[in-house]
Amino acid sequence: MKPFIDLKTQYLNIKDEIMSCINEILESSHYILGENVKKLEDEIKEYLGVNEAVGVASGTDALHLAIKALNIGEGDEVITTPFTFFATVEAILYVGAKPVFVDIDEKTYNIDPEKIEEKITPHTKAIIPVHIFGCPADMEKIKAIANKYGLRVIEDAAQAFGARIGNKRIGSLGDIGCFSFYPSKNLGCFGDGGMIVTNDFSLAEKIRMLRNHGSPGRYVHDTVGLNSRLDEIQAGILRIKMKYIENYNKLRRKKASLYTKYLSEVIKTPYEPDGFYHVYHLYSIRSSMRDKIKESLQKHGIPAVVYYPIPMHLQRALQFLGYKEGDLPIAESVSREILSLPIYPELPDEEVFEISQIVLRCLQKSYS
Ligand SMILES: Cc1ncc(COP(=O)(O)O)c(C=O)c1O
């Protein structure tokens, strides 16, 4: 079976830089929250056009700390999408708040802003849009609603490093932006890592304290925080990959446009709204024949993955929230039909062609 994401080729292409960076860090014997974390935070601030960036231990922690820093807790409600990775919801539950799900847009698979207002109650404190698969959510409409009701917006940008709306980077548009550097993400390190960005200095100060046991200085604790520090090796690796991220995203877009050229006449391919810059963390097609296509690709040694087969409101762990099948029909139908094809910067164009041919042949057979 070919890899779904070929992390090894990417590593081999930058191996010398990575090895010398790791070596230097090992010899410095400064392993946590050091110079590389500080420099990475500065580089990410500049790239995203934000005032503050705080490196943390994972994307899940980034969301958890962001929600905690906004004093959201017991008795509060947070609106989000049911079509995401479980971590978005876990982060809301960690602080004792209640996740409230709003159905998604049929084309982008992101939260549908038209359906947000009807779910707002006096307990609603924040909205967490997720830029799913690397496609920006409709931040203009979401922010207008948030402003109207005095809500905070936390962007779950775990899958969308470098995505844009116009010339504004994702992560810089809400009150707080949260990134994951999990290895398979479009900007990934070689372990776990995450980043929180904001323009609000006092929020950033609070998050800096929260990520390190609520401590403003050694052995002084002003609040109860977490151990969620980014380590130097991950930060060093990310600083190297930051030099290539624009190119990586461009290459992802190129592979995506090839897939779309081959497939869009016969199957639903990803939608990129006008003026949006999708970074194709994942390239997902949608078809009622999804399982057949997946099987056929697998027979040819091509892995295809279902992100996500069960929407959040139907997850067993969240049964206590009281949702049932039919409550969020678009998310449910997308979960039944979605299928992600291999995409990564180094994927050869010929493979995009071959994979597309297998999909086309499978559809022809199914229709004939
Ligand atoms: C949408 C989304 N949110 C949050 C996370 C959590 O990030 P991490 O795995 O770095 O904790 C992920 C990735 O796994 C994700 O895809």
The ligand as a Gaussian input file, in Angstrom:
#p B3LYP/6-31G(d) Opt

LIG

0 1
 C       -9.760000      20.233000      13.431000
 C       -8.779000      19.782000      14.471000
 N       -8.826000      20.344000      15.680000
 C       -7.952000      19.996000      16.636000
 C       -6.983000      19.053000      16.421000
 C       -6.085000      18.637000      17.545000
 O       -4.737000      18.837000      17.293000
 P       -3.618000      17.914000      18.000000
 O       -3.678000      16.567000      17.396000
 O       -2.349000      18.642000      17.698000
 O       -3.917000      17.911000      19.458000
 C       -6.891000      18.458000      15.152000
 C       -5.835000      17.483000      14.783000
 O       -5.601000      16.441000      15.200000
 C       -7.820000      18.819000      14.165000
 O       -7.801000      18.246000      12.946000

